[in-house]
Amino acid sequence: MGLFSSVLVLTLLRDLLLLAAGSPSLAATTAQLVFPAAAALTLVGFLNARRVARVVTIDIHLADLPAALAGFTIAQISDIHVGATIKRDYVRAIVDRVNHLGADLVAITGDVVDGSVQELFADTAPLADLKARHGAYIVTGNHEYYSGATEWMAEFRRLGLRGLMNEHVIVEHDGARLVMAGVTDYSAHAFDLAQRSDPGAALAGSPEGIPRILLAHQPRSAQAAALAGFMLVAATSALVNTTSITGMILTALAVLFAAQSATTALSLLWREICFEPLARNRPMPPEPPPESPPEPPHWHAAEPGDARVAAPKITETAPHP
């Protein structure tokens, strides 16, 4: 599938270039280059998909953070896309890498699978071995809905993951508390109206005056989350990269939003992370941190070779771009 889509796109690009150049003499030469170029892109994408995720650490500054939460770490795993090319051994490698970090909490922000529970339950089984002091939490991405979100959330719970579907839990850490909430995917209502993403509902009934962190798959949830009163949103979102002509490339956009109020962002970090083949990181400059920030929390983010809470430290995983 990747090879054929690469041939198609490269052929279309070649035709456009020939029209622009107005040089028929280039037709024969460029035609001979299409298939080798497509094959090379497909091979590079496949090899990239087999690389083990590496870890990226991001420091997040939050205002009025309790001292007990300084150094709190969250390992965030995003967009693994277990399926045709990502199998059990790869998931096991990610789990081992995350466990080695010794995070306080593990957060999985969607798009774990591309296939049904019946097809992939053996490949996702290593997720049961994720270890963190405060457990592992998961929210849905759009690909869970393509693959049967209800069935997958039941399977994730069976594996010991705590699903957050427009709901929250209170995490108590060394005498301090924080709200860890999660929403369904931003597009969930297109599959099930009852599962419409709702940051307000996720926060309902939570105590005032403690850090509030939201896990979401798409950064489009950030605005509603800020209005609801969240301090930080950890999100990933699939996007098409220029290298996606292989048809095997899936890029995740990791966007961390820290909202000081309903309208003011404390910080914004933007990074592309590739979970299945070939992508490039293009960091966006962060917004300036607030004046006199408290001691920074740390966010460990594990990327795929190139698969994110951070009151203080967040960790995230992802395959090589």
Short mmCIF file of the C-alpha atoms (twelve columns), coordinates in Angstrom:
data_MODEL
# 
_entry.id   MODEL 
# 
loop_
_atom_site.group_PDB 
_atom_site.id 
_atom_site.type_symbol 
_atom_site.label_atom_id 
_atom_site.label_alt_id 
_atom_site.label_comp_id 
_atom_site.label_asym_id 
_atom_site.label_seq_id 
_atom_site.Cartn_x 
_atom_site.Cartn_y 
_atom_site.Cartn_z 
_atom_site.pdbx_PDB_model_num 
ATOM 1   C CA . MET A 1   0.000   0.000   0.000   1 
ATOM 2   C CA . GLY A 2   2.810   2.420   0.878   1 
ATOM 3   C CA . LEU A 3   4.725   1.653   -2.310  1 
ATOM 4   C CA . PHE A 4   1.711   2.114   -4.572  1 
ATOM 5   C CA . SER A 5   0.680   5.392   -2.946  1 
ATOM 6   C CA . SER A 6   4.256   6.657   -3.286  1 
ATOM 7   C CA . VAL A 7   4.300   5.765   -6.996  1 
ATOM 8   C CA . LEU A 8   0.972   7.540   -7.484  1 
ATOM 9   C CA . VAL A 9   2.009   10.745  -5.733  1 
ATOM 10  C CA . LEU A 10  5.452   10.866  -7.325  1 
ATOM 11  C CA . THR A 11  3.894   10.324  -10.746 1 
ATOM 12  C CA . LEU A 12  1.488   13.212  -10.214 1 
ATOM 13  C CA . LEU A 13  4.317   15.457  -9.012  1 
ATOM 14  C CA . ARG A 14  6.403   14.469  -12.030 1 
ATOM 15  C CA . ASP A 15  3.570   15.355  -14.409 1 
ATOM 16  C CA . LEU A 16  3.109   18.751  -12.787 1 
ATOM 17  C CA . LEU A 17  6.826   19.486  -13.001 1 
ATOM 18  C CA . LEU A 18  6.899   18.473  -16.676 1 
ATOM 19  C CA . LEU A 19  3.986   20.801  -17.405 1 
ATOM 20  C CA . ALA A 20  5.725   23.651  -15.614 1 
ATOM 21  C CA . ALA A 21  9.073   22.998  -17.265 1 
ATOM 22  C CA . GLY A 22  7.591   22.598  -20.749 1 
ATOM 23  C CA . SER A 23  10.378  20.194  -21.680 1 
ATOM 24  C CA . PRO A 24  9.178   16.911  -23.259 1 
ATOM 25  C CA . SER A 25  12.773  15.692  -23.359 1 
ATOM 26  C CA . LEU A 26  12.671  15.157  -19.579 1 
ATOM 27  C CA . ALA A 27  9.723   12.750  -19.753 1 
ATOM 28  C CA . ALA A 28  11.659  9.547   -20.360 1 
ATOM 29  C CA . THR A 29  14.362  10.271  -17.791 1 
ATOM 30  C CA . THR A 30  12.002  11.273  -15.003 1 
ATOM 31  C CA . ALA A 31  9.728   8.293   -15.685 1 
ATOM 32  C CA . GLN A 32  12.623  5.962   -14.884 1 
ATOM 33  C CA . LEU A 33  13.165  7.661   -11.531 1 
ATOM 34  C CA . VAL A 34  9.620   7.325   -10.150 1 
ATOM 35  C CA . PHE A 35  9.661   3.671   -9.097  1 
ATOM 36  C CA . PRO A 36  13.175  3.648   -7.541  1 
ATOM 37  C CA . ALA A 37  12.357  6.815   -5.599  1 
ATOM 38  C CA . ALA A 38  9.062   5.337   -4.360  1 
ATOM 39  C CA . ALA A 39  10.764  2.108   -3.340  1 
ATOM 40  C CA . ALA A 40  13.474  4.004   -1.467  1 
ATOM 41  C CA . LEU A 41  10.935  6.099   0.443   1 
ATOM 42  C CA . THR A 42  8.951   3.006   1.382   1 
ATOM 43  C CA . LEU A 43  12.066  1.183   2.590   1 
ATOM 44  C CA . VAL A 44  13.263  4.118   4.676   1 
ATOM 45  C CA . GLY A 45  9.790   4.464   6.180   1 
ATOM 46  C CA . PHE A 46  9.678   0.784   7.064   1 
ATOM 47  C CA . LEU A 47  13.125  0.872   8.706   1 
ATOM 48  C CA . ASN A 48  12.176  3.960   10.704  1 
ATOM 49  C CA . ALA A 49  9.052   2.217   11.922  1 
ATOM 50  C CA . ARG A 50  11.168  -0.516  13.486  1 
ATOM 51  C CA . ARG A 51  13.271  1.819   15.640  1 
ATOM 52  C CA . VAL A 52  12.677  1.889   19.358  1 
ATOM 53  C CA . ALA A 53  11.200  5.032   20.870  1 
ATOM 54  C CA . ARG A 54  13.576  7.486   22.479  1 
ATOM 55  C CA . VAL A 55  12.862  9.808   25.384  1 
ATOM 56  C CA . VAL A 56  12.498  13.576  25.208  1 
ATOM 57  C CA . THR A 57  12.265  15.594  28.427  1 
ATOM 58  C CA . ILE A 58  10.254  18.817  28.559  1 
ATOM 59  C CA . ASP A 59  10.188  21.150  31.570  1 
ATOM 60  C CA . ILE A 60  6.824   22.776  32.265  1 
ATOM 61  C CA . HIS A 61  6.407   25.842  34.503  1 
ATOM 62  C CA . LEU A 62  3.083   26.065  36.328  1 
ATOM 63  C CA . ALA A 63  2.094   28.944  38.564  1 
ATOM 64  C CA . ASP A 64  1.363   28.253  42.240  1 
ATOM 65  C CA . LEU A 65  2.540   24.670  42.016  1 
ATOM 66  C CA . PRO A 66  2.674   22.975  45.448  1 
ATOM 67  C CA . ALA A 67  6.248   22.263  46.524  1 
ATOM 68  C CA . ALA A 68  5.418   18.564  46.965  1 
ATOM 69  C CA . LEU A 69  4.736   18.317  43.232  1 
ATOM 70  C CA . ALA A 70  8.104   19.724  42.167  1 
ATOM 71  C CA . GLY A 71  9.759   16.913  40.242  1 
ATOM 72  C CA . PHE A 72  6.501   15.032  39.672  1 
ATOM 73  C CA . THR A 73  6.889   13.064  36.454  1 
ATOM 74  C CA . ILE A 74  4.431   11.816  33.890  1 
ATOM 75  C CA . ALA A 75  5.415   9.476   31.103  1 
ATOM 76  C CA . GLN A 76  3.191   10.184  28.136  1 
ATOM 77  C CA . ILE A 77  2.812   7.600   25.386  1 
ATOM 78  C CA . SER A 78  1.122   8.750   22.202  1 
ATOM 79  C CA . ASP A 79  0.079   7.383   18.828  1 
ATOM 80  C CA . ILE A 80  1.671   3.951   18.939  1 
ATOM 81  C CA . HIS A 81  -0.704  2.703   16.208  1 
ATOM 82  C CA . VAL A 82  -0.381  -0.998  16.854  1 
ATOM 83  C CA . GLY A 83  -1.430  -2.706  13.645  1 
ATOM 84  C CA . ALA A 84  0.066   -3.917  10.383  1 
ATOM 85  C CA . THR A 85  3.614   -2.687  11.061  1 
ATOM 86  C CA . ILE A 86  3.683   -2.144  14.836  1 
ATOM 87  C CA . LYS A 87  3.501   -5.401  16.777  1 
ATOM 88  C CA . ARG A 88  3.959   -6.873  20.250  1 
ATOM 89  C CA . ASP A 89  7.767   -6.626  20.335  1 
ATOM 90  C CA . TYR A 90  7.614   -2.915  19.590  1 
ATOM 91  C CA . VAL A 91  5.000   -2.333  22.311  1 
ATOM 92  C CA . ARG A 92  7.143   -4.332  24.728  1 
ATOM 93  C CA . ALA A 93  10.156  -2.132  23.933  1 
ATOM 94  C CA . ILE A 94  8.110   1.009   24.647  1 
ATOM 95  C CA . VAL A 95  6.811   -0.411  27.933  1 
ATOM 96  C CA . ASP A 96  10.336  -1.344  29.039  1 
ATOM 97  C CA . ARG A 97  11.621  2.119   28.130  1 
ATOM 98  C CA . VAL A 98  8.827   3.866   30.056  1 
ATOM 99  C CA . ASN A 99  9.217   1.631   33.109  1 
ATOM 100 C CA . HIS A 100 12.930  2.422   33.178  1 
ATOM 101 C CA . LEU A 101 12.083  6.116   33.597  1 
ATOM 102 C CA . GLY A 102 10.433  5.509   36.961  1 
ATOM 103 C CA . ALA A 103 7.662   8.044   36.292  1 
ATOM 104 C CA . ASP A 104 5.106   8.954   38.932  1 
ATOM 105 C CA . LEU A 105 2.275   8.478   36.456  1 
ATOM 106 C CA . VAL A 106 1.826   7.130   32.914  1 
ATOM 107 C CA . ALA A 107 -0.548  8.856   30.475  1 
ATOM 108 C CA . ILE A 108 -1.547  7.345   27.127  1 
ATOM 109 C CA . THR A 109 -3.169  9.948   24.893  1 
ATOM 110 C CA . GLY A 110 -4.902  7.909   22.225  1 
ATOM 111 C CA . ASP A 111 -4.400  6.281   18.848  1 
ATOM 112 C CA . VAL A 112 -2.953  3.165   20.423  1 
ATOM 113 C CA . VAL A 113 -4.413  0.816   17.803  1 
ATOM 114 C CA . ASP A 114 -5.350  0.407   14.170  1 
ATOM 115 C CA . GLY A 115 -7.490  -2.705  14.274  1 
ATOM 116 C CA . SER A 116 -9.987  -4.630  16.370  1 
ATOM 117 C CA . VAL A 117 -9.477  -6.157  19.818  1 
ATOM 118 C CA . GLN A 118 -9.791  -9.609  18.289  1 
ATOM 119 C CA . GLU A 119 -6.952  -8.850  15.854  1 
ATOM 120 C CA . LEU A 120 -4.577  -7.025  18.179  1 
ATOM 121 C CA . PHE A 121 -5.189  -8.102  21.788  1 
ATOM 122 C CA . ALA A 122 -1.965  -10.135 21.867  1 
ATOM 123 C CA . ASP A 123 0.074   -7.209  20.508  1 
ATOM 124 C CA . THR A 124 -1.251  -4.721  23.084  1 
ATOM 125 C CA . ALA A 125 -0.890  -7.149  26.010  1 
ATOM 126 C CA . PRO A 126 2.487   -5.706  27.178  1 
ATOM 127 C CA . LEU A 127 0.666   -2.503  28.198  1 
ATOM 128 C CA . ALA A 128 -0.464  -4.445  31.273  1 
ATOM 129 C CA . ASP A 129 3.134   -4.262  32.527  1 
ATOM 130 C CA . LEU A 130 3.336   -0.451  32.617  1 
ATOM 131 C CA . LYS A 131 4.436   0.591   36.082  1 
ATOM 132 C CA . ALA A 132 4.130   3.945   37.849  1 
ATOM 133 C CA . ARG A 133 3.544   5.029   41.432  1 
ATOM 134 C CA . HIS A 134 0.107   6.465   40.615  1 
ATOM 135 C CA . GLY A 135 -0.841  4.077   37.820  1 
ATOM 136 C CA . ALA A 136 -1.454  4.385   34.087  1 
ATOM 137 C CA . TYR A 137 -4.272  6.379   32.473  1 
ATOM 138 C CA . ILE A 138 -5.618  6.376   28.935  1 
ATOM 139 C CA . VAL A 139 -7.918  8.484   26.731  1 
ATOM 140 C CA . THR A 140 -9.309  7.700   23.307  1 
ATOM 141 C CA . GLY A 141 -8.004  8.959   19.983  1 
ATOM 142 C CA . ASN A 142 -9.873  8.972   16.698  1 
ATOM 143 C CA . HIS A 143 -8.307  5.656   15.671  1 
ATOM 144 C CA . GLU A 144 -9.868  3.926   18.675  1 
ATOM 145 C CA . TYR A 145 -13.250 4.901   17.219  1 
ATOM 146 C CA . TYR A 146 -12.300 3.519   13.822  1 
ATOM 147 C CA . SER A 147 -11.383 0.276   15.569  1 
ATOM 148 C CA . GLY A 148 -14.207 -0.024  18.137  1 
ATOM 149 C CA . ALA A 149 -13.661 2.388   21.024  1 
ATOM 150 C CA . THR A 150 -16.057 0.714   23.460  1 
ATOM 151 C CA . GLU A 151 -14.422 -2.670  23.016  1 
ATOM 152 C CA . TRP A 152 -10.921 -1.221  23.225  1 
ATOM 153 C CA . MET A 153 -11.595 0.763   26.381  1 
ATOM 154 C CA . ALA A 154 -12.919 -2.417  27.994  1 
ATOM 155 C CA . GLU A 155 -9.752  -4.213  26.903  1 
ATOM 156 C CA . PHE A 156 -7.499  -1.440  28.220  1 
ATOM 157 C CA . ARG A 157 -9.273  -1.607  31.567  1 
ATOM 158 C CA . ARG A 158 -8.737  -5.378  31.586  1 
ATOM 159 C CA . LEU A 159 -5.029  -4.684  31.124  1 
ATOM 160 C CA . GLY A 160 -5.082  -2.455  34.219  1 
ATOM 161 C CA . LEU A 161 -5.192  0.953   32.523  1 
ATOM 162 C CA . ARG A 162 -7.565  3.559   33.964  1 
ATOM 163 C CA . GLY A 163 -9.780  5.012   31.222  1 
ATOM 164 C CA . LEU A 164 -10.712 8.693   31.513  1 
ATOM 165 C CA . MET A 165 -13.811 9.358   29.410  1 
ATOM 166 C CA . ASN A 166 -14.837 12.940  30.242  1 
ATOM 167 C CA . GLU A 167 -13.975 12.269  33.879  1 
ATOM 168 C CA . HIS A 168 -11.232 12.836  36.419  1 
ATOM 169 C CA . VAL A 169 -9.435  11.319  39.366  1 
ATOM 170 C CA . ILE A 170 -7.662  12.989  42.285  1 
ATOM 171 C CA . VAL A 171 -4.010  12.034  42.564  1 
ATOM 172 C CA . GLU A 172 -2.463  12.429  46.032  1 
ATOM 173 C CA . HIS A 173 1.298   12.803  46.042  1 
ATOM 174 C CA . ASP A 174 3.350   13.403  49.179  1 
ATOM 175 C CA . GLY A 175 0.575   15.406  50.812  1 
ATOM 176 C CA . ALA A 176 -0.342  17.412  47.695  1 
ATOM 177 C CA . ARG A 177 -3.232  16.777  45.329  1 
ATOM 178 C CA . LEU A 178 -3.816  17.295  41.636  1 
ATOM 179 C CA . VAL A 179 -6.722  16.679  39.284  1 
ATOM 180 C CA . MET A 180 -5.922  14.264  36.463  1 
ATOM 181 C CA . ALA A 181 -8.729  14.403  33.922  1 
ATOM 182 C CA . GLY A 182 -9.265  13.021  30.442  1 
ATOM 183 C CA . VAL A 183 -11.649 13.590  27.560  1 
ATOM 184 C CA . THR A 184 -12.796 11.462  24.680  1 
ATOM 185 C CA . ASP A 185 -11.428 12.307  21.243  1 
ATOM 186 C CA . TYR A 186 -12.487 15.679  19.818  1 
ATOM 187 C CA . SER A 187 -14.310 13.885  16.979  1 
ATOM 188 C CA . ALA A 188 -15.918 11.183  19.154  1 
ATOM 189 C CA . HIS A 189 -19.439 12.583  18.666  1 
ATOM 190 C CA . ALA A 190 -19.246 11.647  14.985  1 
ATOM 191 C CA . PHE A 191 -19.194 8.004   16.081  1 
ATOM 192 C CA . ASP A 192 -21.283 8.160   19.261  1 
ATOM 193 C CA . LEU A 193 -23.158 11.268  20.394  1 
ATOM 194 C CA . ALA A 194 -23.019 10.061  23.981  1 
ATOM 195 C CA . GLN A 195 -19.220 10.266  23.897  1 
ATOM 196 C CA . ARG A 196 -18.861 13.886  22.770  1 
ATOM 197 C CA . SER A 197 -15.624 15.365  24.131  1 
ATOM 198 C CA . ASP A 198 -16.418 17.604  27.117  1 
ATOM 199 C CA . PRO A 199 -13.618 19.147  29.223  1 
ATOM 200 C CA . GLY A 200 -16.211 20.807  31.452  1 
ATOM 201 C CA . ALA A 201 -17.780 17.469  32.323  1 
ATOM 202 C CA . ALA A 202 -14.339 15.993  32.908  1 
ATOM 203 C CA . LEU A 203 -13.686 18.636  35.557  1 
ATOM 204 C CA . ALA A 204 -17.151 18.614  37.150  1 
ATOM 205 C CA . GLY A 205 -17.058 18.098  40.899  1 
ATOM 206 C CA . SER A 206 -13.302 18.491  41.208  1 
ATOM 207 C CA . PRO A 207 -11.892 20.511  44.114  1 
ATOM 208 C CA . GLU A 208 -10.821 24.130  43.622  1 
ATOM 209 C CA . GLY A 209 -7.350  25.445  44.256  1 
ATOM 210 C CA . ILE A 210 -5.280  22.440  43.126  1 
ATOM 211 C CA . PRO A 211 -3.494  21.831  39.799  1 
ATOM 212 C CA . ARG A 212 -5.799  20.583  37.041  1 
ATOM 213 C CA . ILE A 213 -4.335  18.616  34.158  1 
ATOM 214 C CA . LEU A 214 -6.230  17.310  31.144  1 
ATOM 215 C CA . LEU A 215 -5.279  14.435  28.859  1 
ATOM 216 C CA . ALA A 216 -6.669  14.707  25.334  1 
ATOM 217 C CA . HIS A 217 -5.788  13.306  21.950  1 
ATOM 218 C CA . GLN A 218 -6.240  16.435  19.856  1 
ATOM 219 C CA . PRO A 219 -4.935  19.919  20.682  1 
ATOM 220 C CA . ARG A 220 -8.274  21.286  19.478  1 
ATOM 221 C CA . SER A 221 -9.524  20.422  22.974  1 
ATOM 222 C CA . ALA A 222 -7.215  23.050  24.498  1 
ATOM 223 C CA . GLN A 223 -9.450  26.104  24.136  1 
ATOM 224 C CA . ALA A 224 -12.441 24.467  25.816  1 
ATOM 225 C CA . ALA A 225 -10.089 23.058  28.462  1 
ATOM 226 C CA . ALA A 226 -8.748  26.523  29.283  1 
ATOM 227 C CA . LEU A 227 -12.289 27.858  29.574  1 
ATOM 228 C CA . ALA A 228 -13.149 24.978  31.894  1 
ATOM 229 C CA . GLY A 229 -10.244 25.894  34.188  1 
ATOM 230 C CA . PHE A 230 -7.445  23.464  33.359  1 
ATOM 231 C CA . MET A 231 -3.852  24.583  33.961  1 
ATOM 232 C CA . LEU A 232 -2.279  22.162  31.508  1 
ATOM 233 C CA . VAL A 233 -3.444  20.100  28.546  1 
ATOM 234 C CA . ALA A 234 -1.346  17.245  27.182  1 
ATOM 235 C CA . ALA A 235 -2.493  16.345  23.687  1 
ATOM 236 C CA . THR A 236 -1.408  14.692  20.477  1 
ATOM 237 C CA . SER A 237 -2.985  14.908  17.073  1 
ATOM 238 C CA . ALA A 238 -2.419  13.059  13.830  1 
ATOM 239 C CA . LEU A 239 -1.410  15.185  10.876  1 
ATOM 240 C CA . VAL A 240 -0.201  14.583  7.352   1 
ATOM 241 C CA . ASN A 241 3.505   15.179  6.897   1 
ATOM 242 C CA . THR A 242 5.175   15.799  3.542   1 
ATOM 243 C CA . THR A 243 6.790   12.406  3.928   1 
ATOM 244 C CA . SER A 244 3.395   10.722  4.131   1 
ATOM 245 C CA . ILE A 245 3.498   9.892   0.436   1 
ATOM 246 C CA . THR A 246 4.720   6.479   1.480   1 
ATOM 247 C CA . GLY A 247 1.257   5.845   2.846   1 
ATOM 248 C CA . MET A 248 2.923   4.374   5.935   1 
ATOM 249 C CA . ILE A 249 3.807   7.593   7.690   1 
ATOM 250 C CA . LEU A 250 1.887   8.761   10.694  1 
ATOM 251 C CA . THR A 251 2.976   11.924  12.407  1 
ATOM 252 C CA . ALA A 252 1.811   13.027  15.816  1 
ATOM 253 C CA . LEU A 253 1.726   16.637  16.841  1 
ATOM 254 C CA . ALA A 254 2.469   16.957  20.539  1 
ATOM 255 C CA . VAL A 255 1.094   20.189  21.886  1 
ATOM 256 C CA . LEU A 256 1.295   21.116  25.548  1 
ATOM 257 C CA . PHE A 257 -0.909  23.963  26.658  1 
ATOM 258 C CA . ALA A 258 -0.574  25.632  30.043  1 
ATOM 259 C CA . ALA A 259 -3.412  28.083  30.588  1 
ATOM 260 C CA . GLN A 260 -3.060  30.730  33.300  1 
ATOM 261 C CA . SER A 261 -6.698  31.725  32.855  1 
ATOM 262 C CA . ALA A 262 -9.465  31.163  30.351  1 
ATOM 263 C CA . THR A 263 -7.664  33.279  27.796  1 
ATOM 264 C CA . THR A 264 -3.972  33.451  28.759  1 
ATOM 265 C CA . ALA A 265 -1.501  30.699  27.919  1 
ATOM 266 C CA . LEU A 266 1.470   30.329  30.223  1 
ATOM 267 C CA . SER A 267 3.441   28.274  27.764  1 
ATOM 268 C CA . LEU A 268 3.132   26.465  24.493  1 
ATOM 269 C CA . LEU A 269 5.413   23.778  23.203  1 
ATOM 270 C CA . TRP A 270 4.910   22.358  19.751  1 
ATOM 271 C CA . ARG A 271 6.753   19.318  18.475  1 
ATOM 272 C CA . GLU A 272 6.133   16.846  15.710  1 
ATOM 273 C CA . ILE A 273 6.766   13.261  16.586  1 
ATOM 274 C CA . CYS A 274 6.648   10.312  14.211  1 
ATOM 275 C CA . PHE A 275 5.306   7.020   15.436  1 
ATOM 276 C CA . GLU A 276 5.380   4.933   12.328  1 
ATOM 277 C CA . PRO A 277 7.972   5.932   9.812   1 
ATOM 278 C CA . LEU A 278 9.835   9.011   8.749   1 
ATOM 279 C CA . ALA A 279 9.081   12.466  10.081  1 
ATOM 280 C CA . ARG A 280 11.064  15.463  11.120  1 
ATOM 281 C CA . ASN A 281 10.894  17.413  14.377  1 
ATOM 282 C CA . ARG A 282 10.124  21.077  13.830  1 
ATOM 283 C CA . PRO A 283 10.035  22.752  17.252  1 
ATOM 284 C CA . MET A 284 8.096   25.968  17.522  1 
ATOM 285 C CA . PRO A 285 9.482   28.587  19.842  1 
ATOM 286 C CA . PRO A 286 7.636   28.477  23.177  1 
ATOM 287 C CA . GLU A 287 5.798   31.489  24.501  1 
ATOM 288 C CA . PRO A 288 7.723   33.309  27.238  1 
ATOM 289 C CA . PRO A 289 7.242   31.756  30.695  1 
ATOM 290 C CA . PRO A 290 5.450   33.708  33.395  1 
ATOM 291 C CA . GLU A 291 7.464   36.109  35.538  1 
ATOM 292 C CA . SER A 292 9.205   34.555  38.524  1 
ATOM 293 C CA . PRO A 293 8.041   31.003  37.814  1 
ATOM 294 C CA . PRO A 294 8.154   28.446  40.585  1 
ATOM 295 C CA . GLU A 295 10.691  25.650  40.497  1 
ATOM 296 C CA . PRO A 296 9.984   23.967  37.176  1 
ATOM 297 C CA . PRO A 297 8.343   20.589  36.937  1 
ATOM 298 C CA . HIS A 298 9.845   18.152  34.499  1 
ATOM 299 C CA . TRP A 299 8.118   16.448  31.653  1 
ATOM 300 C CA . HIS A 300 9.786   13.338  30.267  1 
ATOM 301 C CA . ALA A 301 8.594   12.751  26.745  1 
ATOM 302 C CA . ALA A 302 9.501   9.590   25.012  1 
ATOM 303 C CA . GLU A 303 9.441   9.891   21.241  1 
ATOM 304 C CA . PRO A 304 9.595   7.129   18.757  1 
ATOM 305 C CA . GLY A 305 13.019  6.772   17.636  1 
ATOM 306 C CA . ASP A 306 13.102  10.281  16.671  1 
ATOM 307 C CA . ALA A 307 5.153   7.736   20.429  1 
ATOM 308 C CA . ARG A 308 3.976   13.206  27.183  1 
ATOM 309 C CA . VAL A 309 1.824   15.160  33.592  1 
ATOM 310 C CA . ALA A 310 3.687   17.564  34.191  1 
ATOM 311 C CA . ALA A 311 3.102   19.353  37.207  1 
ATOM 312 C CA . PRO A 312 6.766   18.837  37.219  1 
ATOM 313 C CA . LYS A 313 7.975   16.127  35.052  1 
ATOM 314 C CA . ILE A 314 6.309   14.522  32.064  1 
ATOM 315 C CA . THR A 315 7.513   11.637  30.027  1 
ATOM 316 C CA . GLU A 316 6.352   10.586  26.632  1 
ATOM 317 C CA . THR A 317 7.086   7.944   24.045  1 
ATOM 318 C CA . ALA A 318 7.048   7.733   20.307  1 
ATOM 319 C CA . PRO A 319 8.789   6.045   17.364  1 
ATOM 320 C CA . HIS A 320 11.574  7.693   15.264  1 
ATOM 321 C CA . PRO A 321 10.612  10.432  12.811  1 
# 
